[in-house]
Amino acid sequence: MTVQKILQRFAVPAERIGDSAMFIGRRDPDDFTRLLKIYVNDYIMCPTCKSPDTRTEKEKRISFLICEACGAKSTIKGKYS
């Protein structure tokens, strides 16, 4: 799932190999670091307590991030939610 989101963000050709991807062309390693940080902040970290112990639930067409640590429920703000 993470690889799919990164492929969408980069919008460049890539070959998926299991849970990994090989991107075609040159990319700056900082691009990957930046995108991974964005993904973690948008889809994993609780915005209330910053815990990574979360799960996602979809209600109708809205995706929610539910924190197992503090119980907070927030909408996922990511572009691909």
Sequence and secondary structure as in RCSB ss.txt:
>XXXX:A:sequence
MTVQKILQRFAVPAERIGDSAMFIGRRDPDDFTRLLKIYVNDYIMCPTCKSPDTRTEKEKRISFLICEACGAKST
IKGKYS
>XXXX:A:secstr
 HHHHHHHHHTS EEEETTEEEESS   HHHHHHHHHHHHHHHTS TTT  S EEEEEETTEEEEEETTT  EEE
  STT 
